[in-house]
Amino acid sequence: MKPNPPEVTVPVLTRRQFGLIVGGGALLLAAGGTYGVVSRSTTNSAELVATAFGSLSVVNAGRLARLDAQGRPATKSLAAAASRITGPGAVAPLSGASRPGPGGQGVSLALHTHDGGVLPDSGWPQPANFTWGDVVLLEVTLTNSRPEPVLFAPGQLRLKLVPSGITVTPQDFNRGPGVIAAGATERLWISYLAPHDALDMELEYSEPEQDGTTSLALPLLTASQVKS
Amino acid sequence: MSPLDLHINDGFLPMVDGSLVYHRGFGDRRTLVTDPRPSLAVSPRVFLRNGTVVASRTYPLKAAVPPLGRPAPAAKDPANPGEFLVRRAYWASFFPDRTLIAETGSTISIRVTNHLAQEHALQFLNAGPGNGHVGTGVIKPGQTKTLEFTAPKAGTYLYCDPGAVPADPTADPVQRVLGLFGALLVTDPASPWLPTPNGPEFERQWLWMLHNVDPVWAGIASRNGTVDPDKTPVFPRYFTLNGRSGFQSLAASMDEALNRVREEDTLMSGSARHIDVRNFSQAAAAGTLRTGQLMRFLNAGVVHHQLHFHGNHLWTVSRNGAPFPRTGGRVDADGHIVLQQWEDVIEMHPLDRKDSVLPVRRPPEATDQVWNARNEDWFYPMHCHAEPSQVARGGMYPGGLVGHWTVAAPGPENNPAPHELFRSQVDFSSQQMHEGSPATEFRQTPDVAHEFKFFNRQMKFDDGGEFEMWTFETENSGRIYPAPLVRVTEGQVFHGTIRPSKRVHTIHWHGIEPDPRNDGVGHTSFEVSGSYTYQWQPDRGQPGNPNVGAAGTYFYHCHVNTTLHVQMGMFGPLIIDPAVHPDFPVTKGARRAFVDGPEYDIGTETMLVPYSLDPRWHELNHAAGLSGDDAGLDRFEPKHFYLLGGELAPVPDKEGPLFLTRIRARMAGGTVKPTLLRLLNANYFPVNAYFTDAAGKRVAMAELIAHDGRPFRDTSSPSGPARPISATGPLRTSIINFGAAERYDMLLRPPAPGTYTLTVDLLDWITGKVILSRNIPVIAE
């Protein structure tokens, strides 16, 4: 591991030096500039999916740039990222977004070769190590309808890229593995890295004791450019 | 005396990706499957000779506890500036959960209650009379049984539920994979810093349990189903070291309590010291010692692991309870060397137990200027080179079976420095530090310098297969594969400048041990997007000295998303030649393998690189898996198998893959020296290589002289010269078994002129069955 200076007590990414590759070349912002796009659904319209213990739904969804204009992580915590979706300074939600139909744009992650692949023309900085430059952020509600507590871990929720079917491990979450009390409803923020050209995505839920998975469609999270 | 109560429980444990996976285990209290913190592993307990059982994470009980696991040194070593003397018989060692410690002469008494719905058992492997197993026998659901036996001889042992065939625990690994396993360490309380009366004496010790987790097997078991390995072959998706993977294993998570435990019981560290493998009990002053730290490895999983240590080679002293000799030695029937030796890759078959000494000494290829200027901890990775074990759920390299060790910053106050922490494995995998074109510190004028430019192209192989390959080319090499041979002489300053083209890469000089900046690993230094000149200087050998000298066989490879990039072809051979010593002149047309080693024929020196290929992987992109995507990098299914390499004297005159199609073996005699064959396993799976004659009969024509860049030597004299084993009792064999990233050097000694056959079998990393096979003629002339 790389040692840190002793005075750094919570060294969250402070020494990161991401390279920048900016699509279009004209999108550098002043210090602190961030990019993001939000597509937000509400509890009224959220799709509810039945699980063995009750139900889950996605009540907020956003898509943010992973890096700021200087190529540093755009947010230092999940809470900070969530506030960009729901807080006073949230970027505006997009309206009228709809899911692509059959034949819509998909992802071609598995077919890029070393030099054949190109960074997507993203409109926002992309990591020079060719990891994904978008963060998909979801707020999920979980309702335990059982009369006893149930175990739950955020890693049971994976982002699924359509149509490739590739699933993605959570990048961060604000609630670790534990129990959901009987009859309780809990809210969970969870984030994933996503490729910039992935539009159609689902949330895949697997129950530790069950075989198979359940998928929940996500609202369309386009990657148009918004700066704040 | 009261027995130790163990409870066979089940429950769900969080994996490195935040998911829950069903486990079973031997806990120290009863818990239910719904318990969010199930008791599936007993915290360390000590069976004392006086009949009591004590809960303690450290042993010896009254010894000083090293802060954060790191022993402070006793004093500066007056004979070795920049290095320290360690305290003799002073520091306690921390042990991980699942460890039971028994003093020799004690009685191990355990009362086991099975709280599950299936029959289970507790069995200590090889801990009974005659190396047999000792266990409870079947424990029915709800039943309690007591097992009592006398502690076996000092050493490490595995305990587990042996499954359906208790006499052969390898036959049914299901319960072990589900988590019903642990380790027993037996030690003599009169000499707790000695694993055996003959040593090696150590500063402190570390116990590493390797394990694999299969969520599909776990799911079947959680539903009270029966796992049938024939119908559902095991497919591990998580690979653990003392129960943790990836950033959690490396103490780089935001969980400070977990990080502390990892530092204490899993991640080795200490001050640099001088050691002599001939005598680990060398005392420089009262209460001090020149020795290293003892590693106790146990493989409780089903995968054939290959533990590669950066920074220092390890000195291996025993396997499966059998101490290795210092003189003579032999190759056993399976093709393994039985002799104390240096290794940078520790081969661990399922259920294997090995003891090795980590020297914690100056990395020998760091230049003097860099070494003398260091003022911070130097971290070195340990990772398994069976690379599918380096990911979690198909991606997130390095998210599998990884660890590291640390050479402490100089000085008596050497508490571990804080290091970077991460919120998740995805962050750790996707945010490796990279720099454009960092400077080479204390840059010198090189004796040998090459530029390594990345390229990719479709290459056609000798079975008609055509695949996208990524590798390096140097100035005049042409676009060959493997990447061009690098050849350096001991003592020369080497510069290797990487130019990664459009992406981010590194070069790790596998087995060469420079400072971390020149070691080419992202999470201990940086990845390179522009260019960087790696600098190192191979250690000079001295005749009869087993502690110095770098002459031997190595390789170099990219260490970015290594699981993928090495399979894509980003590696090449590296040879260090000895400088000629006046006492060991060299015959014309010959060269020595190491400073006082045997001579070999330059004209027929040959490299053999077994390499297997999974076509699916060759369609993945540069950063596959690093963002958390399941890229299937834990599923390596080789469809093609090649014997790459060739004679080293001629310069390759064509591009594309270089195949070894035949070996010319000199009939040695007079001024004609034997042929040297250098083996490098570039697979992720083990191979068997064996020689046969025209009738198919095995021929012991391989004389093994070195392993992982270090000669085999007779180290039986504590202070006298350690002569090459080739001069004292040659290690002759017809077969060698070796795993990923291991190298062997052998002189070919055909009994008579004629044509022989070298067959190389690629073995499955779990079942050990032959997957693919190749053979080539060996022409003795």
HADDOCK unambig.tbl for C-alpha pairs under 7 A between the chains (distance, minus, plus):
assign (segid A and resid 1 and name CA) (segid B and resid 379 and name CA) 5.59 0.50 0.50
assign (segid A and resid 1 and name CA) (segid B and resid 419 and name CA) 6.48 0.50 0.50
assign (segid A and resid 1 and name CA) (segid B and resid 523 and name CA) 5.66 0.50 0.50
assign (segid A and resid 1 and name CA) (segid B and resid 524 and name CA) 4.53 0.50 0.50
assign (segid A and resid 2 and name CA) (segid B and resid 419 and name CA) 5.88 0.50 0.50
assign (segid A and resid 2 and name CA) (segid B and resid 420 and name CA) 6.63 0.50 0.50
assign (segid A and resid 2 and name CA) (segid B and resid 523 and name CA) 6.62 0.50 0.50
assign (segid A and resid 2 and name CA) (segid B and resid 524 and name CA) 5.02 0.50 0.50
assign (segid A and resid 2 and name CA) (segid B and resid 525 and name CA) 6.28 0.50 0.50
assign (segid A and resid 3 and name CA) (segid B and resid 377 and name CA) 6.98 0.50 0.50
assign (segid A and resid 3 and name CA) (segid B and resid 417 and name CA) 6.10 0.50 0.50
assign (segid A and resid 3 and name CA) (segid B and resid 418 and name CA) 5.95 0.50 0.50
assign (segid A and resid 3 and name CA) (segid B and resid 419 and name CA) 4.26 0.50 0.50
assign (segid A and resid 3 and name CA) (segid B and resid 420 and name CA) 6.67 0.50 0.50
assign (segid A and resid 4 and name CA) (segid B and resid 417 and name CA) 6.94 0.50 0.50
assign (segid A and resid 4 and name CA) (segid B and resid 418 and name CA) 5.52 0.50 0.50
assign (segid A and resid 4 and name CA) (segid B and resid 419 and name CA) 4.66 0.50 0.50
assign (segid A and resid 4 and name CA) (segid B and resid 420 and name CA) 6.14 0.50 0.50
assign (segid A and resid 6 and name CA) (segid B and resid 417 and name CA) 6.48 0.50 0.50
assign (segid A and resid 6 and name CA) (segid B and resid 418 and name CA) 6.01 0.50 0.50
assign (segid A and resid 11 and name CA) (segid B and resid 420 and name CA) 5.80 0.50 0.50
assign (segid A and resid 11 and name CA) (segid B and resid 421 and name CA) 6.31 0.50 0.50
assign (segid A and resid 12 and name CA) (segid B and resid 421 and name CA) 6.27 0.50 0.50
assign (segid A and resid 12 and name CA) (segid B and resid 422 and name CA) 6.66 0.50 0.50
assign (segid A and resid 16 and name CA) (segid B and resid 433 and name CA) 6.22 0.50 0.50
assign (segid A and resid 17 and name CA) (segid B and resid 433 and name CA) 6.59 0.50 0.50
assign (segid A and resid 17 and name CA) (segid B and resid 434 and name CA) 6.83 0.50 0.50
assign (segid A and resid 18 and name CA) (segid B and resid 434 and name CA) 6.92 0.50 0.50
assign (segid A and resid 110 and name CA) (segid B and resid 619 and name CA) 6.44 0.50 0.50
assign (segid A and resid 110 and name CA) (segid B and resid 620 and name CA) 5.09 0.50 0.50
assign (segid A and resid 110 and name CA) (segid B and resid 621 and name CA) 6.41 0.50 0.50
assign (segid A and resid 111 and name CA) (segid B and resid 619 and name CA) 5.53 0.50 0.50
assign (segid A and resid 111 and name CA) (segid B and resid 620 and name CA) 5.96 0.50 0.50
assign (segid A and resid 111 and name CA) (segid B and resid 621 and name CA) 6.76 0.50 0.50
assign (segid A and resid 112 and name CA) (segid B and resid 619 and name CA) 6.83 0.50 0.50
assign (segid A and resid 112 and name CA) (segid B and resid 620 and name CA) 6.19 0.50 0.50
assign (segid A and resid 112 and name CA) (segid B and resid 621 and name CA) 4.80 0.50 0.50
assign (segid A and resid 113 and name CA) (segid B and resid 619 and name CA) 6.25 0.50 0.50
assign (segid A and resid 113 and name CA) (segid B and resid 620 and name CA) 6.30 0.50 0.50
assign (segid A and resid 113 and name CA) (segid B and resid 621 and name CA) 4.96 0.50 0.50
assign (segid A and resid 113 and name CA) (segid B and resid 622 and name CA) 6.95 0.50 0.50
assign (segid A and resid 114 and name CA) (segid B and resid 621 and name CA) 5.78 0.50 0.50
assign (segid A and resid 114 and name CA) (segid B and resid 622 and name CA) 5.39 0.50 0.50
assign (segid A and resid 129 and name CA) (segid B and resid 503 and name CA) 6.55 0.50 0.50
assign (segid A and resid 129 and name CA) (segid B and resid 504 and name CA) 5.67 0.50 0.50
assign (segid A and resid 130 and name CA) (segid B and resid 623 and name CA) 5.92 0.50 0.50
assign (segid A and resid 131 and name CA) (segid B and resid 430 and name CA) 5.95 0.50 0.50
assign (segid A and resid 131 and name CA) (segid B and resid 623 and name CA) 5.89 0.50 0.50
assign (segid A and resid 131 and name CA) (segid B and resid 626 and name CA) 6.31 0.50 0.50
assign (segid A and resid 131 and name CA) (segid B and resid 627 and name CA) 5.61 0.50 0.50
assign (segid A and resid 132 and name CA) (segid B and resid 627 and name CA) 6.07 0.50 0.50
assign (segid A and resid 151 and name CA) (segid B and resid 34 and name CA) 6.83 0.50 0.50
assign (segid A and resid 151 and name CA) (segid B and resid 36 and name CA) 6.69 0.50 0.50
assign (segid A and resid 153 and name CA) (segid B and resid 18 and name CA) 6.27 0.50 0.50
assign (segid A and resid 153 and name CA) (segid B and resid 19 and name CA) 5.63 0.50 0.50
assign (segid A and resid 153 and name CA) (segid B and resid 20 and name CA) 6.16 0.50 0.50
assign (segid A and resid 154 and name CA) (segid B and resid 18 and name CA) 5.90 0.50 0.50
assign (segid A and resid 154 and name CA) (segid B and resid 19 and name CA) 6.42 0.50 0.50
assign (segid A and resid 155 and name CA) (segid B and resid 17 and name CA) 5.90 0.50 0.50
assign (segid A and resid 155 and name CA) (segid B and resid 18 and name CA) 4.08 0.50 0.50
assign (segid A and resid 155 and name CA) (segid B and resid 19 and name CA) 3.71 0.50 0.50
assign (segid A and resid 156 and name CA) (segid B and resid 19 and name CA) 5.16 0.50 0.50
assign (segid A and resid 166 and name CA) (segid B and resid 629 and name CA) 6.54 0.50 0.50
assign (segid A and resid 166 and name CA) (segid B and resid 630 and name CA) 6.26 0.50 0.50
assign (segid A and resid 167 and name CA) (segid B and resid 629 and name CA) 5.75 0.50 0.50
assign (segid A and resid 167 and name CA) (segid B and resid 630 and name CA) 5.84 0.50 0.50
assign (segid A and resid 168 and name CA) (segid B and resid 628 and name CA) 5.04 0.50 0.50
assign (segid A and resid 168 and name CA) (segid B and resid 629 and name CA) 4.25 0.50 0.50
assign (segid A and resid 168 and name CA) (segid B and resid 630 and name CA) 6.16 0.50 0.50
assign (segid A and resid 169 and name CA) (segid B and resid 17 and name CA) 6.26 0.50 0.50
assign (segid A and resid 169 and name CA) (segid B and resid 628 and name CA) 4.78 0.50 0.50
assign (segid A and resid 169 and name CA) (segid B and resid 629 and name CA) 6.38 0.50 0.50
assign (segid A and resid 171 and name CA) (segid B and resid 424 and name CA) 6.00 0.50 0.50
assign (segid A and resid 171 and name CA) (segid B and resid 426 and name CA) 5.16 0.50 0.50
assign (segid A and resid 171 and name CA) (segid B and resid 427 and name CA) 6.36 0.50 0.50
assign (segid A and resid 172 and name CA) (segid B and resid 423 and name CA) 6.63 0.50 0.50
assign (segid A and resid 172 and name CA) (segid B and resid 424 and name CA) 6.19 0.50 0.50
assign (segid A and resid 177 and name CA) (segid B and resid 14 and name CA) 6.84 0.50 0.50
assign (segid A and resid 178 and name CA) (segid B and resid 36 and name CA) 5.67 0.50 0.50
assign (segid A and resid 179 and name CA) (segid B and resid 36 and name CA) 6.58 0.50 0.50
assign (segid A and resid 193 and name CA) (segid B and resid 627 and name CA) 6.02 0.50 0.50
assign (segid A and resid 208 and name CA) (segid B and resid 20 and name CA) 6.28 0.50 0.50
assign (segid A and resid 208 and name CA) (segid B and resid 21 and name CA) 6.37 0.50 0.50
assign (segid A and resid 208 and name CA) (segid B and resid 219 and name CA) 6.89 0.50 0.50
assign (segid A and resid 209 and name CA) (segid B and resid 219 and name CA) 6.11 0.50 0.50
assign (segid A and resid 209 and name CA) (segid B and resid 222 and name CA) 6.00 0.50 0.50
assign (segid A and resid 209 and name CA) (segid B and resid 223 and name CA) 6.49 0.50 0.50
assign (segid A and resid 211 and name CA) (segid B and resid 219 and name CA) 6.94 0.50 0.50
